[in-house]
Amino acid sequence: MVKKEKFAKRMVPGTGTSVNGYKIPDPKLHQIISFVKSGIRIVGYCCIPFSLGWATAFLILSEVVGIVEELV
């Protein structure tokens, strides 16, 4: 009889824990990056009345951070 693991052992941040070859995302880091992304997006929208160039730059930056967020 083969012993099956239900879940991975306790996650230690920054260790790259995985189960059956699949990486387990770090929920705390994902949340922090999400808050940073939201803050950048708010700044971008606040810049719209003053400078469309800066607003565009901040909104594009928030999308790049969003991509990083999904890779965590």
Secondary structure, DSSP 8 states (H G I E B T S, - for coil): -----SS-S---TTS--EETTEE---HHHHHHHHHHHHHHHHHHHHHTTT-HHHHHHHHHHHHHHHHHHHH-
